[in-house]
């Protein structure tokens, strides 16, 4: 059960990141690095990926974090994130990873976004990334946070940094895609960084 206030503080030295996505794991590990926390992945613990049955990013982050924490008996951090495109009524949204298919082909997923926008005859290229983070404990308690960043889509995609839909997304006020951007810059402004800053203030800060 998620309590209101005060937030529960994280007092351990290690946690599981409940993801099998290498790019997402790398970003979370880098965000956690300043806090001296030992990070392991769900894959290292042999944990399966639970079915994402939630209808929101927060719901899916919560079910993944709780599944990992309960299975491993240690705190777990999960991220559920994706791209919401205005001209596609918010799609792919929580289905962002599924649009890439079993092969995780995000080149094909970005091509699908472009194709579906063209099929609708819209010139609206506005979009935003959303990240929901949940920190869960083995007793079933969890704390959740959400961050987002708005921007514009560009095609063809540009850059080979980041992962997922990063190469087609230009954050507002900048002229580089997430795929072109240095990792340190992205970590300061991304949707995941914004959710993470809330997590740190609520659960890590002294």
FIFI-96029 format. One line per 5 residues: their letters; for each residue x, y, z of N, C-alpha, C. Coordinates in Angstrom, 2 decimals. Layout:
a	X Y Z X Y Z X Y Z  ...
//
This chain:
xxxxx	0.85 -1.20 0.00 0.00 0.00 0.00 0.88 1.23 0.00  0.54 2.20 -0.83 1.35 3.41 -0.93 0.84 4.46 0.04  1.68 4.82 1.00 1.27 5.81 1.99 1.29 7.20 1.40  0.61 8.10 2.06 0.64 9.49 1.62 1.95 10.10 2.11  1.93 10.96 3.11 3.15 11.53 3.65 3.30 11.04 5.09
xxxxx	4.49 10.90 5.64 5.74 11.18 4.95 6.15 10.03 4.05  7.01 10.34 3.08 7.53 9.32 2.20 8.48 8.40 2.97  8.54 7.15 2.57 9.49 6.24 3.20 10.88 6.50 2.62  11.87 6.56 3.50 13.25 6.78 3.09 13.92 5.45 2.74  14.76 5.50 1.73 15.56 4.33 1.37 16.83 4.36 2.22
xxxxx	17.05 3.33 3.02 18.20 3.31 3.93 19.17 2.18 3.63  18.92 1.42 2.57 19.78 0.30 2.24 21.00 0.72 1.44  21.77 -0.26 1.02 22.96 -0.02 0.22 22.87 -0.64 -1.16  21.81 -1.39 -1.42 21.66 -2.02 -2.72 20.21 -2.19 -3.10  19.97 -2.19 -4.40 18.61 -2.44 -4.89 18.67 -3.05 -6.27
xxxxx	17.56 -3.64 -6.65 17.40 -4.22 -7.98 16.73 -3.19 -8.89  17.23 -3.05 -10.10 16.53 -2.29 -11.11 15.72 -3.29 -11.92  14.42 -3.18 -11.83 13.52 -4.19 -12.41 13.31 -3.94 -13.89  14.35 -4.20 -14.67 14.25 -4.06 -16.12 15.17 -5.05 -16.79  14.82 -5.45 -18.01 15.68 -6.24 -18.87 16.15 -5.40 -20.06
xxxxx	15.86 -4.11 -20.02 16.24 -3.18 -21.09 17.62 -2.61 -20.76  18.62 -2.96 -21.57 20.00 -2.57 -21.28 20.19 -1.06 -21.27  19.54 -0.36 -22.21 19.68 1.09 -22.26 19.07 1.76 -21.04  17.91 1.31 -20.65 17.25 1.86 -19.47 18.06 1.58 -18.21  18.58 0.34 -18.10 19.40 -0.02 -16.95 20.62 0.88 -16.86
xxxxx	21.28 1.11 -17.99 22.48 1.96 -18.00 22.17 3.36 -17.50  21.07 3.94 -17.96 20.71 5.29 -17.52 20.42 5.34 -16.03  19.70 4.36 -15.52 19.35 4.36 -14.10 20.60 4.15 -13.25  21.49 3.27 -13.68 22.75 3.06 -12.95 23.54 4.37 -12.88  23.58 5.11 -13.98 24.31 6.37 -14.00 23.65 7.41 -13.09
xxxxx	22.33 7.42 -13.04 21.63 8.35 -12.16 21.85 8.01 -10.69  21.97 6.71 -10.39 22.16 6.28 -9.00 23.61 6.37 -8.54  24.53 6.49 -9.47 25.96 6.43 -9.15 26.39 7.37 -8.01  25.90 8.63 -7.96 26.36 9.54 -6.90 25.94 9.13 -5.49  25.04 8.17 -5.37 24.48 7.83 -4.06 25.11 6.58 -3.45
xxxxx	26.12 6.03 -4.12 26.84 4.90 -3.57 26.01 3.65 -3.36  25.00 3.46 -4.21 24.10 2.31 -4.08 24.53 1.22 -5.04  24.67 0.01 -4.53 24.99 -1.12 -5.39 23.74 -1.51 -6.17  23.87 -1.55 -7.48 22.72 -1.83 -8.33 22.90 -3.17 -9.03  21.87 -3.97 -9.00 21.83 -5.20 -9.79 20.56 -5.18 -10.63
xxxxx	20.54 -5.99 -11.66 19.39 -5.99 -12.56 18.50 -7.19 -12.32  17.27 -7.09 -12.80 16.34 -8.22 -12.70 16.91 -9.44 -13.41  17.60 -9.20 -14.53 18.18 -10.32 -15.28 19.23 -11.05 -14.45  20.05 -10.30 -13.70 21.08 -10.92 -12.86 20.47 -11.84 -11.81  19.28 -11.51 -11.36 18.60 -12.31 -10.34 17.72 -13.40 -10.96
xxxxx	17.73 -13.47 -12.28 16.91 -14.47 -12.95 15.42 -14.22 -12.83  15.05 -12.96 -12.66 13.63 -12.63 -12.50 12.98 -12.46 -13.87  11.81 -13.04 -14.08 11.12 -12.87 -15.36 10.53 -11.47 -15.48  10.22 -11.09 -16.70 9.53 -9.82 -16.92 8.04 -10.05 -16.71  7.43 -9.38 -15.72 5.99 -9.57 -15.52 5.19 -8.95 -16.66
xxxxx	4.02 -9.49 -16.89 3.15 -8.93 -17.92 2.68 -7.54 -17.50  2.83 -6.59 -18.40 2.45 -5.20 -18.09 0.97 -5.03 -18.37  0.17 -5.24 -17.35 -1.29 -5.21 -17.51 -1.89 -3.87 -17.11  -1.08 -2.93 -16.64 -1.59 -1.63 -16.23 -2.03 -0.79 -17.42  -2.87 0.18 -17.14 -3.35 1.07 -18.21 -2.66 2.43 -18.17
xxxxx	-1.71 2.60 -17.24 -0.94 3.83 -17.15 0.53 3.48 -16.92  1.41 4.45 -17.15 2.83 4.25 -16.87 3.03 3.95 -15.39  2.36 4.69 -14.52 2.52 4.48 -13.09 2.11 3.07 -12.68  0.99 2.61 -13.19 0.52 1.28 -12.83 1.52 0.20 -13.24  2.09 0.34 -14.42 3.06 -0.66 -14.88 4.37 -0.58 -14.11
xxxxx	4.81 0.63 -13.77 6.03 0.76 -12.95 5.82 0.11 -11.59  4.66 0.31 -11.02 4.38 -0.24 -9.69 4.34 -1.77 -9.72  3.69 -2.34 -10.71 3.60 -3.81 -10.72 4.96 -4.44 -10.97  5.81 -3.80 -11.77 7.14 -4.36 -12.04 8.04 -4.26 -10.81  8.01 -3.11 -10.14 8.85 -2.93 -8.95 8.41 -3.87 -7.84
xxxxx	7.12 -3.98 -7.61 6.62 -4.86 -6.55 6.94 -6.32 -6.85  6.80 -6.73 -8.09 7.09 -8.12 -8.45 8.55 -8.45 -8.16  9.46 -7.53 -8.50 10.89 -7.78 -8.28 11.23 -7.77 -6.79  10.69 -6.79 -6.05 10.99 -6.69 -4.62 10.47 -7.90 -3.86  9.28 -8.35 -4.18 8.69 -9.49 -3.48 9.42 -10.79 -3.83
xxxxx	9.85 -10.91 -5.09 10.52 -12.13 -5.53 11.93 -12.23 -4.96  12.65 -11.10 -4.91 14.05 -11.12 -4.49 14.26 -10.82 -3.02  13.25 -10.23 -2.38 13.37 -9.91 -0.96 14.22 -8.70 -0.67  14.45 -7.86 -1.67 15.20 -6.61 -1.48 14.47 -5.50 -2.23  14.74 -4.23 -1.88 14.07 -3.14 -2.58 14.35 -3.17 -4.09
xxxxx	13.38 -2.72 -4.85 13.50 -2.72 -6.31 13.00 -1.40 -6.87  13.66 -0.94 -7.91 13.29 0.29 -8.60 12.90 -0.06 -10.03  11.75 0.43 -10.45 11.29 0.15 -11.80 10.92 1.45 -12.51  11.15 1.44 -13.81 10.76 2.56 -14.67 9.81 2.03 -15.73  8.72 2.74 -15.95 7.89 2.48 -17.13 7.79 3.79 -17.87
xxxxx	8.20 3.78 -19.11 8.29 5.04 -19.84 7.95 4.83 -21.30  7.69 5.94 -21.97 7.36 5.84 -23.38 7.11 7.18 -24.01  6.80 7.13 -25.28 6.58 8.31 -26.09 5.09 8.47 -26.37  4.57 9.66 -26.10 3.17 9.97 -26.40 3.14 11.05 -27.48  2.55 10.73 -28.62 2.54 11.62 -29.78 1.18 12.28 -29.90
xxxxx	1.17 13.61 -29.89 -0.10 14.34 -29.93 -0.93 13.97 -31.15  -0.28 13.92 -32.32 -0.99 13.65 -33.56 -1.52 12.24 -33.68  -1.11 11.36 -32.75 -1.61 9.98 -32.71 -2.45 9.74 -31.46  -3.00 10.82 -30.92 -3.87 10.73 -29.74 -3.16 10.07 -28.56  -1.86 10.33 -28.43 -1.10 9.81 -27.30 -0.41 8.49 -27.53
xxxxx	-0.64 7.87 -28.67 0.07 6.62 -29.00 1.52 6.95 -29.37  2.43 5.99 -29.23 2.22 4.63 -28.73 2.04 4.54 -27.21  2.43 5.58 -26.45 2.16 5.61 -25.02 2.69 4.39 -24.29  1.82 3.74 -23.49 2.28 2.59 -22.70 2.64 1.40 -23.58  2.34 1.49 -24.86 2.70 0.42 -25.79 3.97 0.73 -26.57
xxxxx	4.74 1.71 -26.11 5.93 2.15 -26.84 6.89 1.01 -27.12  7.18 0.18 -26.12 8.10 -0.95 -26.33 7.48 -1.98 -27.25  6.18 -2.19 -27.14 5.52 -3.20 -27.96 5.51 -2.81 -29.44  5.52 -1.52 -29.73 5.60 -1.09 -31.12 6.92 -1.51 -31.75  7.94 -1.76 -30.93 9.24 -2.20 -31.46 9.28 -3.69 -31.72
xxxxx	8.25 -4.42 -31.28 8.16 -5.84 -31.55 9.11 -6.67 -30.70  9.03 -7.99 -30.86 9.89 -8.90 -30.07 11.38 -8.64 -30.27  11.75 -8.15 -31.45 13.17 -7.90 -31.75 13.64 -6.56 -31.20  12.75 -5.81 -30.54 13.09 -4.49 -30.00 13.68 -3.58 -31.08  13.04 -3.59 -32.24 13.49 -2.80 -33.39 12.85 -1.41 -33.33
xxxxx	13.55 -0.47 -32.68 12.98 0.86 -32.54 13.11 1.67 -33.82  13.99 1.24 -34.73 14.00 1.87 -36.04 12.66 1.65 -36.73  12.15 0.42 -36.62 10.84 0.10 -37.19 9.74 0.84 -36.44  9.88 0.98 -35.12 8.87 1.67 -34.33 8.79 3.15 -34.71  9.97 3.78 -34.89 9.97 5.19 -35.30 9.40 5.35 -36.70
xxxxx	9.69 4.39 -37.58 9.11 4.44 -38.93 7.60 4.31 -38.87  7.10 3.50 -37.95 5.65 3.35 -37.80 5.03 4.65 -37.32  5.67 5.33 -36.38 5.16 6.63 -35.92 5.05 7.59 -37.10  6.12 7.69 -37.89 6.10 8.59 -39.04 5.02 8.19 -40.02  4.90 6.90 -40.30 3.92 6.42 -41.27 2.49 6.72 -40.81
xxxxx	2.22 6.48 -39.53 0.86 6.70 -39.05 0.51 8.19 -39.01  1.48 9.03 -38.72 1.24 10.47 -38.79 0.92 10.88 -40.22  1.69 10.35 -41.17 1.45 10.68 -42.59 0.08 10.18 -43.03  -0.29 8.98 -42.57 -1.58 8.42 -42.97 -2.75 9.25 -42.45  -2.53 9.91 -41.31 -3.57 10.77 -40.76 -3.59 12.15 -41.43
xxxxx	-2.57 12.41 -42.22 -2.50 13.70 -42.90 -2.25 14.87 -41.98  -1.62 14.61 -40.83 -1.37 15.68 -39.87 0.07 16.16 -39.95  0.25 17.44 -39.74 1.61 18.01 -39.66 2.01 18.22 -38.21  1.17 17.82 -37.28 1.46 17.98 -35.86 2.54 16.99 -35.44  3.69 17.50 -35.08 4.80 16.65 -34.67 5.11 16.81 -33.18
xxxxx	4.19 17.38 -32.42 4.40 17.54 -30.99 4.30 16.18 -30.28  5.14 16.01 -29.25 5.15 14.75 -28.51 5.76 15.01 -27.13  5.62 14.04 -26.24 6.33 14.12 -24.98 6.69 12.72 -24.50  7.83 12.67 -23.82 8.26 11.45 -23.15 7.75 11.49 -21.72  7.34 10.34 -21.22 6.87 10.19 -19.84 7.67 9.07 -19.18
xxxxx	8.07 9.29 -17.94 8.73 8.25 -17.15 8.07 8.16 -15.79  7.64 6.96 -15.44 7.12 6.69 -14.09 8.13 5.80 -13.37  8.56 6.24 -12.20 9.50 5.48 -11.38 8.80 5.01 -10.11  9.01 3.76 -9.77 8.49 3.22 -8.52 9.62 2.54 -7.76  9.75 2.90 -6.49 10.67 2.24 -5.57 9.80 1.40 -4.63
xxxxx	10.03 0.09 -4.64 9.20 -0.82 -3.85 10.05 -1.60 -2.86  9.45 -1.93 -1.73 10.10 -2.72 -0.68 9.45 -4.11 -0.59  10.18 -5.10 -0.04 9.62 -6.46 0.03 8.36 -6.58 0.87  8.07 -5.59 1.72 6.84 -5.67 2.52 5.62 -5.15 1.76  5.83 -4.76 0.49 4.71 -4.31 -0.33 4.52 -2.81 -0.38
xxxxx	5.30 -2.05 0.41 5.20 -0.59 0.35 5.91 -0.09 -0.90  5.39 0.98 -1.49 6.06 1.57 -2.64 5.83 3.06 -2.70  6.74 3.74 -3.37 6.65 5.18 -3.62 6.82 5.39 -5.12  5.97 6.24 -5.71 5.98 6.43 -7.15 6.08 7.90 -7.53  6.71 8.13 -8.70 6.98 9.49 -9.17 6.88 9.50 -10.69
xxxxx	6.49 10.65 -11.24 6.36 10.75 -12.69 7.00 12.03 -13.20  7.76 11.91 -14.29 8.36 13.06 -14.94 8.05 13.03 -16.43  8.04 14.20 -17.04 7.80 14.27 -18.48 8.57 15.43 -19.10  8.81 15.32 -20.40 9.45 16.39 -21.14 8.78 16.48 -22.51  8.51 17.70 -22.93 7.83 17.91 -24.21 8.83 18.28 -25.30
xxxxx	8.44 18.03 -26.53 9.32 18.35 -27.64 8.63 18.12 -28.97  9.45 17.99 -30.01 8.97 17.84 -31.37 9.66 16.65 -32.02  8.93 15.92 -32.82 9.51 14.78 -33.53 10.16 15.23 -34.82  11.23 14.55 -35.20 11.90 14.84 -36.47 12.16 13.53 -37.20  11.99 13.57 -38.51 12.25 12.40 -39.36 13.05 12.84 -40.57
xxxxx	14.03 12.05 -40.99 14.45 10.79 -40.40 15.11 10.99 -39.04  15.16 9.96 -38.22 15.79 10.06 -36.90 17.26 10.45 -37.04  17.78 11.09 -35.97 19.17 11.57 -35.99 19.90 11.13 -34.73  21.10 10.60 -34.90 21.96 10.27 -33.77 21.89 8.81 -33.38  22.98 8.33 -32.80 23.05 6.92 -32.39 23.30 6.76 -30.89
xxxxx	23.05 7.83 -30.13 23.15 7.74 -28.67 21.77 7.46 -28.09  21.75 7.20 -26.79 20.48 6.92 -26.15 19.92 5.59 -26.60  18.60 5.46 -26.57 17.95 4.21 -26.97 16.49 4.51 -27.26  15.79 3.50 -27.73 14.36 3.67 -28.00 14.09 4.72 -29.06  13.17 5.63 -28.73 12.74 6.67 -29.66 13.61 7.93 -29.59
xxxxx	14.71 7.88 -28.85 15.55 9.06 -28.65 15.96 9.77 -29.95  16.31 9.04 -31.02 16.80 9.73 -32.22 15.77 10.56 -32.98  14.48 10.44 -32.63 13.48 11.24 -33.36 12.87 12.34 -32.50  13.40 12.54 -31.28 12.77 13.48 -30.34 13.71 14.63 -30.02  13.25 15.86 -30.32 14.00 17.08 -30.01 13.30 17.79 -28.86
xxxxx	13.93 17.89 -27.68 13.29 18.57 -26.55 13.08 20.06 -26.85  12.03 20.62 -26.30 11.76 22.05 -26.49 12.96 22.89 -26.07  13.28 23.90 -26.89 14.36 24.82 -26.58 15.73 24.36 -27.03  15.82 23.17 -27.60 17.11 22.64 -28.06 17.01 22.27 -29.54  18.17 22.00 -30.15 18.15 21.63 -31.57 18.75 20.27 -31.84
xxxxx	19.08 19.55 -30.76 19.58 18.18 -30.89 18.51 17.19 -30.45  18.51 16.02 -31.09 17.65 14.95 -30.59 18.33 14.32 -29.37  17.54 13.57 -28.62 18.14 12.79 -27.52 19.20 11.83 -28.06  19.03 11.39 -29.31 19.98 10.47 -29.91 21.30 11.12 -30.27  21.33 12.44 -30.39 22.56 13.17 -30.70 23.22 13.73 -29.45
xxxxx	22.48 13.81 -28.38 22.88 14.53 -27.18 23.86 13.72 -26.33  24.82 14.41 -25.73 25.71 13.76 -24.78 24.90 13.24 -23.60  25.30 12.08 -23.08 24.54 11.46 -22.00 24.38 12.38 -20.80  25.43 13.13 -20.46 25.36 14.01 -19.28 24.30 15.08 -19.46  24.15 15.58 -20.69 23.13 16.59 -20.96 21.74 15.98 -20.83
xxxxx	21.56 14.81 -21.42 20.26 14.15 -21.33 19.89 13.86 -19.88  20.86 13.43 -19.08 20.59 13.09 -17.68 20.13 14.30 -16.87  20.43 15.49 -17.34 20.00 16.69 -16.61 18.56 17.07 -16.92  18.07 16.71 -18.10 16.79 17.28 -18.55 15.72 16.25 -18.88  16.06 14.99 -18.99 15.11 14.01 -19.51 13.93 13.77 -18.58
xxxxx	12.92 13.13 -19.13 11.75 12.72 -18.36 12.16 11.82 -17.19  13.10 10.91 -17.45 13.56 10.00 -16.40 14.31 10.78 -15.32  15.13 11.75 -15.73 15.85 12.57 -14.76 14.89 13.38 -13.90  13.80 13.85 -14.48 12.83 14.64 -13.72 12.09 13.78 -12.71  11.75 12.56 -13.10 11.13 11.65 -12.13 12.14 11.27 -11.06
xxxxx	13.39 11.06 -11.47 14.42 10.65 -10.52 14.71 11.74 -9.50  14.68 13.00 -9.91 14.93 14.08 -8.95 13.87 14.11 -7.87  12.62 13.79 -8.22 11.55 13.71 -7.23 11.79 12.54 -6.28  12.23 11.42 -6.84 12.54 10.24 -6.03 13.65 10.54 -5.02  14.70 11.18 -5.50 15.83 11.50 -4.63 15.39 12.42 -3.49
xxxxx	14.65 13.46 -3.83 14.21 14.42 -2.80 13.32 13.73 -1.77  12.46 12.83 -2.22 11.50 12.21 -1.31 12.09 11.06 -0.51  12.95 10.26 -1.15 13.36 9.00 -0.51 14.85 8.87 -0.23  15.69 9.68 -0.85 17.12 9.55 -0.64 17.74 10.71 0.11  17.20 11.93 -0.08 17.81 13.11 0.51 17.68 13.07 2.04
x	18.70 13.58 2.71 18.68 13.58 4.19 17.91 14.78 4.71
//
